[in-house]
Amino acid sequence: RMAAAPPSYCFVVFPPCSKDGLVVFGKNSARPRDEVQEVVYFPAAAHDPGSKVECTYIEIEQVPKTHAVVLSRPSWLWGAEMGANEHGVCVANEAVVTREPASESEALLGMDLVRLGLERGATAKEALDVIVALLEEHGQGGNYYEDGSSCHTFQSAFLIVDRNEAWILETSGKYWAAEKITEGVKSICNQLSLTTKIDAEHPELRNYVKSQGWWNGDSDFNFSEVFSLSDDHIACCSGRESLEKQGGDVSAQAMIDILRDKDSGVCVDSESFLTTASIVSVLPQDPSFPCIHYFTGTPDPSRSIFKPFIFVDDVKLVPKVQSPSFGNDDPAKKIPRFQEKPDRRHELYKAHEWARSLLENDQDKGQKLKRIMLDLEKQGLEAMEDILSRTEILDPAEVVDLFYDCVDTELKFFK
């Protein structure tokens, strides 16, 4: 049996289930325990005709213009687990196992497709179209982990969200199906969830599964049933029920609380996997208000601070949440890959490790530190709520170093 996919969770909540006409998006990224995630920003850019872009394993054609993006990513790869672009599009991916073995040959990773969708799509639907076109052209495959001893491969599912709608996209090889969501609460995890409500699909999908003998063409076409390994595809309801219970009150804080919940399994802390980073985004349906994206940049959201980021021109870069760069000497870039593991910890990650040992070894000091951290986070959340309740347009100068200052303040507390 193939290795289990890491149990990440993604959520989206639409009005009227969410507060104040906001779309609320969240993801916990479950990855190998010792993997470091960094938070990186890339400004919008124009590219010369014929130029190429080097993804994690393969090089592909670049497009004339890429959007500004902010990403949370395992620091050894090119793509991202989750992120957002300047147009209020958010994308998160899930590794999934289907009855079709994922390819070991190096192609695009699901995580590369997250970044490519964000860089090239100004709406959720555009990002979806970008991802499926690239899948068709280049395929998906290659090692999901920084592991020289064995190749871990998965198929991909995505949650793609903008201010108006969301798409759940599930793939197996180059075949795919997608469902459009405009209301209520939706969650996806590390197994297929699409059933018979399919709003877009690969043109050859049904012919392909018929030719494989997986579907007879007479019964209703149910994507999860056709593509899952066995009958174990169940609705990923962990966390979703708690969100539904909140009535029309889901806010950034409510989403953060769900992502911190270890009892429900949404916050993963197991022998092999840990929630290595988290994101919560708040997308006002009124386009005159800015989208706000909260990143931890550190593992275990129950011990991390969600720090706000807003897209403005010349946003201040934050090297303290960026891992060291090893250039072409990076073992992830040399063939054979991953022959050694460099120390990829960034400054905030190291400070966070120190804080974690304090939380574990000195209860009183640890609890005091945790209270200070949560208070710091609350101030940030309240300041952002203030921005979203104003009538006047936001002055970019006010938030140009917002994320930088939050990381800086967090580091000062750890010192």
Secondary structure in CASP SS format (residue, H / E / C, confidence):
PFRMAT SS
TARGET T0000
AUTHOR 0000-0000-0000
METHOD secondary structure of the structure
MODEL  1
R C 1.00
M C 1.00
A C 1.00
A C 1.00
A C 1.00
P C 1.00
P C 1.00
S C 1.00
Y E 1.00
C E 1.00
F E 1.00
V E 1.00
V E 1.00
F C 1.00
P C 1.00
P C 1.00
C C 1.00
S E 1.00
K H 1.00
D H 1.00
G H 1.00
L E 1.00
V E 1.00
V E 1.00
F E 1.00
G E 1.00
K E 1.00
N E 1.00
S E 1.00
A E 1.00
R E 1.00
P E 1.00
R C 1.00
D C 1.00
E C 1.00
V C 1.00
Q E 1.00
E E 1.00
V E 1.00
V E 1.00
Y E 1.00
F E 1.00
P C 1.00
A C 1.00
A E 1.00
A E 1.00
H C 1.00
D C 1.00
P C 1.00
G C 1.00
S C 1.00
K E 1.00
V E 1.00
E E 1.00
C C 1.00
T C 1.00
Y C 1.00
I C 1.00
E E 1.00
I E 1.00
E E 1.00
Q C 1.00
V C 1.00
P C 1.00
K E 1.00
T E 1.00
H C 1.00
A C 1.00
V E 1.00
V E 1.00
L E 1.00
S E 1.00
R E 1.00
P E 1.00
S C 1.00
W C 1.00
L C 1.00
W C 1.00
G C 1.00
A C 1.00
E C 1.00
M E 1.00
G E 1.00
A E 1.00
N E 1.00
E C 1.00
H C 1.00
G C 1.00
V C 1.00
C E 1.00
V E 1.00
A E 1.00
N E 1.00
E E 1.00
A E 1.00
V E 1.00
V C 1.00
T C 1.00
R C 1.00
E C 1.00
P C 1.00
A C 1.00
S C 1.00
E C 1.00
S C 1.00
E C 1.00
A C 1.00
L E 1.00
L C 1.00
G H 1.00
M H 1.00
D H 1.00
L H 1.00
V H 1.00
R H 1.00
L H 1.00
G H 1.00
L H 1.00
E H 1.00
R H 1.00
G C 1.00
A C 1.00
T C 1.00
A H 1.00
K H 1.00
E H 1.00
A H 1.00
L H 1.00
D H 1.00
V H 1.00
I H 1.00
V H 1.00
A H 1.00
L H 1.00
L H 1.00
E H 1.00
E H 1.00
H H 1.00
G C 1.00
Q E 1.00
G C 1.00
G C 1.00
N C 1.00
Y C 1.00
Y C 1.00
E C 1.00
D C 1.00
G C 1.00
S C 1.00
S C 1.00
C C 1.00
H C 1.00
T C 1.00
F C 1.00
Q E 1.00
S E 1.00
A E 1.00
F E 1.00
L E 1.00
I E 1.00
V E 1.00
D C 1.00
R C 1.00
N C 1.00
E C 1.00
A E 1.00
W E 1.00
I E 1.00
L E 1.00
E E 1.00
T E 1.00
S E 1.00
G C 1.00
K C 1.00
Y E 1.00
W E 1.00
A E 1.00
A E 1.00
E E 1.00
K E 1.00
I E 1.00
T C 1.00
E C 1.00
G C 1.00
V E 1.00
K E 1.00
S E 1.00
I E 1.00
C C 1.00
N C 1.00
Q C 1.00
L C 1.00
S C 1.00
L C 1.00
T C 1.00
T C 1.00
K C 1.00
I C 1.00
D C 1.00
A E 1.00
E E 1.00
H C 1.00
P C 1.00
E C 1.00
L H 1.00
R H 1.00
N H 1.00
Y H 1.00
V H 1.00
K H 1.00
S H 1.00
Q C 1.00
G C 1.00
W C 1.00
W C 1.00
N C 1.00
G C 1.00
D C 1.00
S C 1.00
D C 1.00
F C 1.00
N C 1.00
F H 1.00
S H 1.00
E H 1.00
V H 1.00
F H 1.00
S C 1.00
L C 1.00
S C 1.00
D C 1.00
D C 1.00
H C 1.00
I C 1.00
A C 1.00
C C 1.00
C C 1.00
S C 1.00
G C 1.00
R H 1.00
E H 1.00
S H 1.00
L H 1.00
E H 1.00
K H 1.00
Q C 1.00
G C 1.00
G C 1.00
D C 1.00
V E 1.00
S C 1.00
A H 1.00
Q H 1.00
A H 1.00
M H 1.00
I H 1.00
D H 1.00
I H 1.00
L H 1.00
R C 1.00
D C 1.00
K C 1.00
D C 1.00
S C 1.00
G C 1.00
V C 1.00
C C 1.00
V C 1.00
D E 1.00
S C 1.00
E C 1.00
S C 1.00
F E 1.00
L E 1.00
T E 1.00
T E 1.00
A E 1.00
S E 1.00
I E 1.00
V E 1.00
S E 1.00
V E 1.00
L E 1.00
P E 1.00
Q C 1.00
D C 1.00
P C 1.00
S C 1.00
F C 1.00
P C 1.00
C C 1.00
I E 1.00
H E 1.00
Y E 1.00
F E 1.00
T C 1.00
G C 1.00
T C 1.00
P C 1.00
D C 1.00
P H 1.00
S H 1.00
R H 1.00
S C 1.00
I C 1.00
F C 1.00
K E 1.00
P E 1.00
F E 1.00
I C 1.00
F C 1.00
V C 1.00
D C 1.00
D C 1.00
V C 1.00
K C 1.00
L C 1.00
V C 1.00
P H 1.00
K H 1.00
V H 1.00
Q C 1.00
S C 1.00
P C 1.00
S C 1.00
F C 1.00
G H 1.00
N H 1.00
D H 1.00
D C 1.00
P C 1.00
A C 1.00
K C 1.00
K C 1.00
I C 1.00
P C 1.00
R C 1.00
F C 1.00
Q C 1.00
E C 1.00
K C 1.00
P C 1.00
D C 1.00
R C 1.00
R C 1.00
H C 1.00
E H 1.00
L H 1.00
Y H 1.00
K H 1.00
A H 1.00
H H 1.00
E H 1.00
W H 1.00
A H 1.00
R H 1.00
S H 1.00
L H 1.00
L H 1.00
E H 1.00
N H 1.00
D C 1.00
Q H 1.00
D H 1.00
K H 1.00
G H 1.00
Q H 1.00
K H 1.00
L H 1.00
K H 1.00
R H 1.00
I H 1.00
M H 1.00
L H 1.00
D H 1.00
L H 1.00
E H 1.00
K H 1.00
Q H 1.00
G H 1.00
L H 1.00
E H 1.00
A H 1.00
M H 1.00
E H 1.00
D H 1.00
I H 1.00
L H 1.00
S H 1.00
R C 1.00
T C 1.00
E C 1.00
I C 1.00
L C 1.00
D C 1.00
P H 1.00
A H 1.00
E H 1.00
V H 1.00
V C 1.00
D C 1.00
L H 1.00
F H 1.00
Y H 1.00
D H 1.00
C H 1.00
V H 1.00
D H 1.00
T H 1.00
E H 1.00
L H 1.00
K H 1.00
F H 1.00
F H 1.00
K C 1.00
END
